[in-house]
Structure formats: C-alpha cells, structure tokens
Amino acid sequence: MTNPWKKDFPILHQQVNGHPLVYLDSGATSQKPYSVIEAMTQYYEGYNSNVHRGVHTLGTKATDGFEGAREKVRKFIHAKSVQEIIFTRGTTTAINLVASSYARANLKPGDEIITTVAEHHSNFIPWQQAAKATGATFKFLPLEADGTLDIAKIAEMITPQTKIVAIHHLSNVMGTVQPIKELAQMVHAVGGVISVDGAQAAPHMRVDVQDLDVDFYQFSGHKMMGPTGIGVLYGKKSLLEQMEPIEFGGEMIDLVDLHDSTWKELPWKFEGGTPIIAGAIGLGAAIDYLESVGMDIMEAHDRKLATYAAEQMSQIEGLTIYGPKSERTSLVTFNLDDVHPHDVATVLDAEGIAVRAGHHCCQPLMRWLKATATARASFYLYNDESDIDALVKGLKKTKEYFGHVFR
C-alpha cells in the first residue's frame, strides 16, 4: 500500500547515490511538509516584520501569526494558558532555562536532583551542573535491562529530599516510553517538581501536560515537522512566575531605570530579543499538519513500524537490538557484530538509506549498554514497511560485505 503522506514531503522525492532516498533519521530531525515550507515563505514574502513593537500593518500581521502559533502549541499539549508557553531555540535551551533559573534558585546542599543514565546530554549536563553549583546531590533512577523503569524501585528512591526529577518521556536510544504520570504523582507527594524532556515524544504521541501533571515539559519544532531553531518550554504558571529570566534585553522588559529594571508578564519575560518569528509560524503550520493527521493515528503508525522493524531485524544473525521487546515506538537502535556503527551507516548510505550512528548524545547510556556506539533507524509518518524492508536488505548486504572483507 502506498504511503498517503509521503507525497507531502518534497525532499523525499529524490535519489541518493543512485537509489531512492530512504530517510530513517527522523529522531535527529524530521522532514518538512510543503505546508510548513509555504507558511514560512509566505511570512518572508508577504509580511516579514518584527512583532509586538510596531503598529503598522505588517507588524500587526506578524504579531498575529507569532502569537497565533503560541495558541496552537497551547492546544496541542493542552496547557491551561498561553502564559505557560515559552518559545525557545529548542529543547536544549528550554531545559537550560529551567536548570539555570528554577533549579539554581531553589536547591541547596542536601537536596536531590534525580535523573537516569539514559538521558540525552541536553537533559543530563544542565542538571549535573546545577547540582555542582548548588551543592545538591545528583542521583540516578535504576533502569531495567531493557531500559524501562520499575515503579516499585523508584518509589524507594523518591524522598522528601527529592526536589527535582528530570527525565525523558521517550528515549532517543531505547525507544522506551516512561511512566510520566505515575512519576509525577510520586514526586509531587514529597513536594518536588518533575521536568520532562519531550523532544522525542511530542512528535509521536498525544501529550496532555495537565493530565500528566508535569511541572515543566520541553520539545523542539524540528523533530515534529517544523523548522530548526524553534522550541517550547511549558511550565506551570505558578512556577514560571517565581523564576527570573536568564537573558535580558529588548522584548522582555517592562520598565528600565538607571539602577533597576522590571520584566514583562509571562510569557514574554523569558523571550528577550527579537523572537524566532518565522520559526514559530512554521511550528504552528507543523502542528496544523499533525492535527490534520491525528496524533492517535501518528502514534499507532509509528508503533507499528517500530514493531515491524524489530521483528524483521531480529532475524539477522549477529544483530543486537537495544531496548524493550515490546511497547517501543518510533525507533530501533542496534549493532551488527564486528562492524562499527559508522561503517554500517556508510554502507547503508551507499544504498540511499539514511540512519544515525554514534553515541546519540548519550555517553552515560552507551557505557551502561557496554557499547562505544550504536546505529539507529528512526521512523515517522512518511515511512512505511517498504523502507524497513530496504533497511533489512541493506543490513544483510553490509554483513555480507564485511564478512567477505574479514574472511
């Protein structure tokens, strides 16, 4: 059956190294549909202007587009208010804002930040450094062999000293979906807050921040069919109001005097300088596209592909798959015996197949897996079983090639 969505993505209709492109690297960045590209082009061609400051027609239209995108984000994750939606450069910036503003102002020696070894560096280093700066203890939830969490074991670790739990929603290596709602309940029971890296989850499943009851949630536009350079920090209004901005300048000020200044109300006090206007408009168009498909359909599609891929790839002798046997979504991370992941990716690229290879910005997890690197195939709406079949064929060819070389 022909994929009904692939036609909407212009970059996919090309050949790479003489083969039809099979793009299996959406975990790093997703491709963009025509509607997103056109929305950004229309802004630049038709109403390019700065926002909030001007009263002329172009400025008003740009402001409407920018703030309209904020409302789309609010609805997409079911936040209570647009005041809880902060535009950032991406997930990394959003996490750093919380770690630099909230964590450093609220932690002291004896407090605990708890995370896992499976975090992306962007959700690991900011908390590591916040712990060092405040004297807080940096601790790690135990992972099961497949990368999942055992709620019973976690319950023993979360105590009144636990002030922040920082964790991924969907692992960019293991493909595991973590029990965020249950974790939030445990953390709140001891008076702590939970911050969730949603960079991989937001593109692939329905996220309801009120139902999850998370305190902070971060994600990026470019992984969910939007442009690069735009991301979102969601935070509960009561917490954001307590926090001080970490960037100062235009857009975020209320009153500037010679020896003191005051800030605008939420969300603008965290958006110093000219914001990412075209990026926000592009993200809004991406959300429109995702909503037109339906996030339930999206999640079912991506789970089906990940399951199919794991089943087909597990039949290749000498191939190791990391992560859970079931309940995985959107990606499969693997290694082929005696072949470096970079060599696997290079041979696949010669066949027009794009996968990721390396430590995936997860060096602590690589050490936990006892691997220096892995290869990763990640899927999205525009992929189908034929892409998986091409990957399996390419992996078999890779194995044959290196088996021949080393004989």
Backbone torsions as a table, in degrees:
resi	resn	phi	psi	omega
1	MET	NA	132.7	-179.2
2	THR	-71.2	135.9	177.6
3	ASN	-66.1	120.1	-174.8
4	PRO	-74.8	-11.6	-174.8
5	TRP	-102.5	-19.5	-173.6
6	LYS	-59.4	-32.6	-178.5
7	LYS	-61.3	-20.4	-176.3
8	ASP	-81.6	-3.8	-173.2
9	PHE	-118.0	100.4	-170.3
10	PRO	-61.5	-32.9	-174.6
11	ILE	-67.6	-21.5	-174.9
12	LEU	-79.1	-9.9	-176.2
13	HIS	-97.7	64.8	-179.2
14	GLN	-152.6	168.7	174.4
15	GLN	-107.3	145.3	175.0
16	VAL	-124.5	121.8	-178.0
17	ASN	55.1	37.1	175.7
18	GLY	82.0	8.4	-179.4
19	HIS	-126.8	151.5	173.5
20	PRO	-59.6	135.6	-178.4
21	LEU	-64.6	128.7	170.8
22	VAL	-116.0	103.8	-174.0
23	TYR	-95.2	109.6	-177.9
24	LEU	-124.5	45.8	-179.8
25	ASP	-134.4	34.9	-178.0
26	SER	-70.9	-19.3	175.4
27	GLY	-64.8	-26.2	176.5
28	ALA	-85.3	-49.1	171.4
29	THR	-161.2	142.0	-178.9
30	SER	-90.1	161.6	173.5
31	GLN	-83.6	164.2	-171.2
32	LYS	-114.6	134.3	176.6
33	PRO	-75.7	162.9	178.4
34	TYR	-51.7	-39.7	-173.5
35	SER	-63.2	-35.1	178.2
36	VAL	-70.3	-45.9	179.6
37	ILE	-61.2	-42.2	-178.6
38	GLU	-68.2	-37.8	-179.9
39	ALA	-62.4	-40.8	179.8
40	MET	-72.2	-38.0	177.3
41	THR	-63.7	-41.7	179.8
42	GLN	-62.2	-37.9	176.9
43	TYR	-62.1	-50.1	-177.2
44	TYR	-67.7	-35.1	-177.8
45	GLU	-84.7	-28.3	-170.2
46	GLY	-112.2	-32.1	-176.2
47	TYR	-149.1	33.3	176.8
48	ASN	-56.9	116.8	-180.0
49	SER	-166.3	159.9	175.0
50	ASN	-75.1	163.4	-173.6
51	VAL	-109.1	160.6	172.0
52	HIS	73.1	-36.7	-169.8
53	ARG	-86.8	-37.1	-171.1
54	GLY	-89.5	158.5	176.4
55	VAL	-113.0	1.8	179.9
56	HIS	-78.4	170.1	-171.5
57	THR	-60.7	-46.7	-178.0
58	LEU	-63.6	-41.3	179.1
59	GLY	-63.4	-39.3	178.9
60	THR	-65.4	-42.4	-179.9
61	LYS	-66.9	-39.6	178.1
62	ALA	-64.1	-42.8	178.7
63	THR	-62.6	-42.9	178.5
64	ASP	-61.0	-41.7	179.2
65	GLY	-65.9	-42.4	-178.6
66	PHE	-66.4	-50.4	-178.5
67	GLU	-73.2	-27.3	173.4
68	GLY	-63.6	-36.4	177.2
69	ALA	-65.6	-36.7	177.9
70	ARG	-61.7	-41.6	178.0
71	GLU	-64.3	-37.7	177.3
72	LYS	-62.8	-40.6	177.0
73	VAL	-63.5	-44.7	179.9
74	ARG	-55.3	-48.1	-179.3
75	LYS	-66.8	-36.7	-176.5
76	PHE	-61.6	-38.9	-179.3
77	ILE	-106.2	4.0	176.7
78	HIS	60.0	45.9	171.5
79	ALA	-76.1	158.2	-179.2
80	LYS	-71.5	-37.6	-170.1
81	SER	-144.9	151.4	174.0
82	VAL	-66.3	-18.3	176.5
83	GLN	-66.5	-15.4	179.4
84	GLU	-92.9	2.7	-177.1
85	ILE	-110.9	109.5	179.5
86	ILE	-106.9	124.0	174.5
87	PHE	-80.2	134.2	179.2
88	THR	-132.6	-177.0	176.4
89	ARG	-76.7	-16.4	-179.2
90	GLY	163.1	-174.5	179.5
91	THR	-57.8	-43.9	-177.6
92	THR	-57.3	-49.4	179.8
93	THR	-63.0	-39.3	-179.2
94	ALA	-63.6	-43.6	178.7
95	ILE	-66.0	-43.6	179.8
96	ASN	-61.6	-34.3	178.9
97	LEU	-61.9	-45.2	-179.4
98	VAL	-67.8	-44.5	-177.9
99	ALA	-66.4	-35.2	-177.3
100	SER	-83.5	-32.1	-177.6
101	SER	-95.9	-63.4	-175.7
102	TYR	-68.1	-52.8	-172.4
103	ALA	-62.9	-47.3	-175.1
104	ARG	-69.0	-24.3	178.6
105	ALA	-84.5	-19.4	-171.1
106	ASN	-115.5	-7.4	-177.3
107	LEU	-100.9	153.6	177.0
108	LYS	-146.5	167.0	176.7
109	PRO	-54.4	136.5	-177.0
110	GLY	99.1	-23.7	173.9
111	ASP	-73.9	161.8	-177.4
112	GLU	-125.9	135.4	164.6
113	ILE	-105.5	126.0	-179.0
114	ILE	-116.2	133.9	178.2
115	THR	-143.5	-158.2	175.0
116	THR	-133.5	165.5	177.2
117	VAL	-77.1	-5.1	-177.1
118	ALA	-92.5	7.9	-177.4
119	GLU	-75.6	146.1	166.2
120	HIS	-60.7	147.0	-179.1
121	HIS	-51.5	-31.7	-179.3
122	SER	-67.7	-21.7	176.8
123	ASN	-109.8	18.2	-179.6
124	PHE	-122.2	-56.7	-175.3
125	ILE	-63.3	-43.6	179.7
126	PRO	-56.7	-38.4	-180.0
127	TRP	-76.4	-37.5	174.6
128	GLN	-57.2	-46.1	-178.3
129	GLN	-71.6	-34.3	176.2
130	ALA	-63.9	-39.4	177.3
131	ALA	-63.3	-44.2	179.3
132	LYS	-62.8	-39.4	-176.3
133	ALA	-71.9	-29.2	-174.3
134	THR	-106.4	-11.2	-175.9
135	GLY	83.6	7.3	177.2
136	ALA	-71.0	160.1	178.5
137	THR	-90.0	135.9	-179.1
138	PHE	-104.9	114.3	-173.8
139	LYS	-124.6	165.3	-172.7
140	PHE	-131.8	128.6	174.4
141	LEU	-67.8	140.1	179.9
142	PRO	-74.4	134.7	176.6
143	LEU	-96.6	144.2	169.0
144	GLU	-73.8	171.7	-174.7
145	ALA	-60.0	-28.2	-178.2
146	ASP	-95.8	8.3	177.3
147	GLY	89.8	0.3	178.5
148	THR	-85.4	171.5	179.1
149	LEU	-111.0	140.6	174.6
150	ASP	-97.0	111.2	-175.5
151	ILE	-57.2	-37.4	-178.8
152	ALA	-62.8	-41.5	179.6
153	LYS	-68.8	-37.1	-179.2
154	ILE	-65.5	-38.8	-178.0
155	ALA	-58.3	-30.4	179.7
156	GLU	-74.4	-23.9	-175.7
157	MET	-88.8	-28.2	-175.3
158	ILE	-85.5	116.6	-174.3
159	THR	-130.5	177.3	176.0
160	PRO	-60.0	-15.6	175.7
161	GLN	-79.7	-12.7	-179.3
162	THR	-77.4	107.8	-178.7
163	LYS	-99.4	-31.3	179.9
164	ILE	-140.3	131.2	165.3
165	VAL	-112.2	122.9	-179.2
166	ALA	-118.1	118.0	-171.5
167	ILE	-149.9	154.9	176.0
168	HIS	-78.9	152.4	173.6
169	HIS	-86.2	-45.8	177.4
170	LEU	-131.6	124.4	-176.8
171	SER	-70.5	134.5	178.5
172	ASN	-80.2	-1.7	177.1
173	VAL	-117.7	-48.2	-172.8
174	MET	-88.9	-19.7	-177.6
175	GLY	74.8	14.8	-178.7
176	THR	-85.0	141.4	174.0
177	VAL	-103.3	121.5	-174.2
178	GLN	-88.3	152.2	-176.6
179	PRO	-78.8	73.2	-171.7
180	ILE	-63.0	-42.3	-177.2
181	LYS	-61.8	-44.1	179.3
182	GLU	-66.5	-39.9	177.5
183	LEU	-62.2	-43.9	-179.8
184	ALA	-59.4	-41.0	179.1
185	GLN	-61.9	-42.4	179.4
186	MET	-64.8	-43.3	-177.1
187	VAL	-67.2	-44.0	-179.2
188	HIS	-67.1	-29.1	179.9
189	ALA	-64.1	-24.8	178.9
190	VAL	-105.9	7.8	175.8
191	GLY	86.8	13.6	179.3
192	GLY	-94.0	-179.6	176.2
193	VAL	-123.0	156.4	178.8
194	ILE	-121.1	131.6	178.2
195	SER	-117.9	126.8	-171.0
196	VAL	-119.4	125.7	172.9
197	ASP	-81.1	106.0	-177.8
198	GLY	-103.8	21.2	-174.6
199	ALA	-57.9	-39.4	179.8
200	GLN	-89.8	-25.7	-175.0
201	ALA	-79.9	-45.3	-174.6
202	ALA	-55.5	-34.9	178.7
203	PRO	-72.7	-18.1	-166.2
204	HIS	-119.2	-8.5	-177.6
205	MET	-151.6	161.5	178.4
206	ARG	-72.6	126.9	179.7
207	VAL	-113.7	125.2	177.7
208	ASP	-123.3	99.9	-173.1
209	VAL	-67.4	-27.1	177.9
210	GLN	-73.6	-41.0	178.0
211	ASP	-67.2	-41.7	177.7
212	LEU	-68.3	-27.7	-178.2
213	ASP	60.8	40.8	175.4
214	VAL	-80.8	153.7	179.0
215	ASP	-88.9	-37.2	176.3
216	PHE	-137.8	144.3	178.0
217	TYR	-145.7	133.3	-175.0
218	GLN	-127.6	142.7	174.1
219	PHE	-157.4	168.4	-174.3
220	SER	-118.0	147.2	178.0
221	GLY	-69.6	-37.3	-169.8
222	HIS	-71.5	-16.3	177.0
223	LYS	-89.4	-4.6	-177.4
224	MET	-127.5	41.1	173.5
225	MET	76.6	3.6	175.6
226	GLY	-93.9	-177.4	-178.4
227	PRO	-78.7	165.1	172.2
228	THR	-74.3	161.1	174.3
229	GLY	84.0	7.2	178.0
230	ILE	-132.2	135.1	177.2
231	GLY	-148.7	-178.8	-173.9
232	VAL	-137.0	135.0	163.5
233	LEU	-110.1	119.0	167.1
234	TYR	-95.5	135.5	172.7
235	GLY	-144.7	145.4	174.6
236	LYS	-59.8	136.8	-173.6
237	LYS	-55.4	-40.8	-177.7
238	SER	-62.6	-32.3	178.9
239	LEU	-79.4	-43.3	179.8
240	LEU	-62.1	-35.2	179.3
241	GLU	-65.7	-29.6	178.5
242	GLN	-75.0	-26.0	-170.1
243	MET	-81.1	147.4	175.1
244	GLU	-95.5	145.1	175.2
245	PRO	-64.8	156.0	177.4
246	ILE	-113.7	-5.1	172.9
247	GLU	-125.3	136.4	-175.1
248	PHE	-125.0	148.7	179.1
249	GLY	154.4	-149.5	178.8
250	GLY	-68.4	166.7	176.9
251	GLU	75.6	-35.1	-172.3
252	MET	-101.1	1.0	-175.1
253	ILE	-97.2	153.3	172.1
254	ASP	-104.6	-61.0	-179.8
255	LEU	-134.0	131.1	177.2
256	VAL	-115.7	121.4	174.9
257	ASP	-114.5	177.0	-176.2
258	LEU	-63.2	-34.4	-174.0
259	HIS	-122.7	5.6	178.0
260	ASP	-162.1	160.5	178.6
261	SER	-143.5	158.0	174.4
262	THR	-125.3	161.1	-171.2
263	TRP	-109.1	156.5	172.8
264	LYS	-65.2	167.7	175.3
265	GLU	-74.0	171.6	175.3
266	LEU	-63.2	147.3	-0.1
267	PRO	-90.6	-1.5	-165.5
268	TRP	-72.7	-18.5	-178.4
269	LYS	-66.5	-16.4	178.3
270	PHE	-102.5	8.8	-175.6
271	GLU	-122.2	59.6	179.9
272	GLY	-65.8	144.0	178.5
273	GLY	82.9	174.7	176.1
274	THR	-62.7	123.7	-175.9
275	PRO	-75.6	179.1	-177.5
276	ILE	-86.9	79.4	-168.8
277	ILE	-68.2	-55.3	-179.7
278	ALA	-61.8	-36.7	179.1
279	GLY	-63.4	-42.0	178.7
280	ALA	-65.2	-42.2	178.5
281	ILE	-63.0	-41.2	176.7
282	GLY	-64.4	-39.9	177.6
283	LEU	-64.3	-39.8	176.8
284	GLY	-60.1	-40.4	178.1
285	ALA	-67.2	-36.3	177.4
286	ALA	-64.0	-41.5	177.6
287	ILE	-63.2	-40.4	175.4
288	ASP	-56.7	-43.8	-179.1
289	TYR	-65.2	-47.3	-179.5
290	LEU	-60.4	-41.3	-179.8
291	GLU	-68.4	-31.1	178.1
292	SER	-67.4	-31.2	175.8
293	VAL	-77.8	-46.6	-176.5
294	GLY	104.4	122.2	-175.8
295	MET	-68.3	-26.3	175.4
296	ASP	-67.5	-40.5	176.1
297	ILE	-65.6	-41.2	178.6
298	MET	-57.6	-50.3	-177.1
299	GLU	-63.6	-43.0	180.0
300	ALA	-62.5	-41.8	178.8
301	HIS	-61.8	-47.0	-176.0
302	ASP	-70.2	-36.6	175.9
303	ARG	-65.4	-41.5	179.6
304	LYS	-62.0	-43.5	179.7
305	LEU	-65.6	-43.7	-179.5
306	ALA	-63.2	-39.9	178.4
307	THR	-65.8	-45.0	179.0
308	TYR	-61.5	-43.1	-179.6
309	ALA	-63.0	-45.8	-179.6
310	ALA	-62.0	-40.3	179.6
311	GLU	-64.2	-45.7	-177.8
312	GLN	-70.6	-41.1	-177.5
313	MET	-71.5	-30.1	-179.5
314	SER	-66.8	-13.9	178.3
315	GLN	-82.9	-7.5	178.7
316	ILE	-84.9	117.9	-178.7
317	GLU	-63.7	134.4	178.3
318	GLY	86.0	6.3	179.0
319	LEU	-103.8	126.8	178.8
320	THR	-105.0	128.6	176.6
321	ILE	-107.3	134.3	-179.8
322	TYR	-100.9	146.3	177.9
323	GLY	106.8	-174.3	-173.6
324	PRO	-70.8	153.4	177.4
325	LYS	-70.8	-31.8	178.7
326	SER	-137.1	178.9	179.1
327	GLU	57.8	34.6	172.4
328	ARG	-104.5	159.4	178.5
329	THR	-145.8	145.0	165.5
330	SER	74.6	-13.8	-177.4
331	LEU	-159.3	160.0	172.3
332	VAL	-136.7	123.6	177.9
333	THR	-106.7	139.2	-169.2
334	PHE	-155.6	167.9	169.8
335	ASN	-138.5	147.7	176.4
336	LEU	-108.3	124.8	-175.2
337	ASP	-47.8	132.2	172.2
338	ASP	66.1	10.5	178.0
339	VAL	-124.6	124.3	-179.7
340	HIS	-66.4	141.2	-179.5
341	PRO	-54.7	-34.0	177.6
342	HIS	-64.8	-35.6	176.8
343	ASP	-69.6	-39.0	175.9
344	VAL	-58.7	-48.3	-178.4
345	ALA	-64.1	-35.5	-179.4
346	THR	-67.5	-43.1	179.1
347	VAL	-66.9	-41.9	178.3
348	LEU	-63.0	-38.5	178.6
349	ASP	-61.5	-36.4	177.1
350	ALA	-61.9	-21.9	177.5
351	GLU	-95.9	6.9	179.8
352	GLY	83.0	15.2	-176.1
353	ILE	-107.3	120.8	-177.6
354	ALA	-99.8	114.4	172.3
355	VAL	-127.5	169.0	178.7
356	ARG	-99.2	146.0	175.9
357	ALA	-141.4	139.8	179.3
358	GLY	141.4	-155.4	178.8
359	HIS	-94.9	-0.2	173.7
360	HIS	57.3	32.2	-177.5
361	CYS	56.7	37.4	-179.1
362	CYS	-139.6	57.0	-176.6
363	GLN	-62.7	-41.9	175.8
364	PRO	-57.9	-38.5	179.0
365	LEU	-68.0	-38.5	178.3
366	MET	-59.8	-42.1	178.2
367	ARG	-64.7	-37.8	177.4
368	TRP	-63.5	-36.6	178.5
369	LEU	-79.6	-8.2	-175.8
370	LYS	60.5	43.1	178.4
371	ALA	-133.7	141.6	175.8
372	THR	-79.6	-28.1	-179.2
373	ALA	-163.9	166.5	175.3
374	THR	-142.4	167.8	170.0
375	ALA	-104.0	151.6	-177.8
376	ARG	-140.3	129.4	170.8
377	ALA	-108.0	123.1	-178.8
378	SER	-124.0	143.3	-166.4
379	PHE	-119.0	159.5	176.2
380	TYR	-150.3	-173.3	-172.0
381	LEU	-54.8	-34.8	-174.6
382	TYR	-83.5	0.8	175.2
383	ASN	-94.6	160.0	175.0
384	ASP	-149.6	-175.5	-175.7
385	GLU	-60.9	-29.4	179.8
386	SER	-64.7	-31.7	176.1
387	ASP	-67.8	-39.3	177.2
388	ILE	-65.2	-41.9	179.0
389	ASP	-61.6	-39.3	177.5
390	ALA	-65.2	-39.0	178.0
391	LEU	-62.9	-47.2	-179.8
392	VAL	-61.3	-43.3	177.3
393	LYS	-60.9	-42.1	178.9
394	GLY	-66.0	-36.6	178.4
395	LEU	-68.4	-38.7	176.6
396	LYS	-64.1	-38.8	177.5
397	LYS	-65.7	-39.6	177.7
398	THR	-61.6	-45.5	179.8
399	LYS	-62.2	-43.8	178.9
400	GLU	-63.4	-40.3	-178.5
401	TYR	-63.8	-49.8	-177.4
402	PHE	-74.0	-28.3	173.1
403	GLY	-62.9	-37.8	177.7
404	HIS	-69.0	-42.5	-178.2
405	VAL	-61.9	-41.3	-173.6
406	PHE	-90.2	-2.2	177.4
407	ARG	-69.8	NA	NA
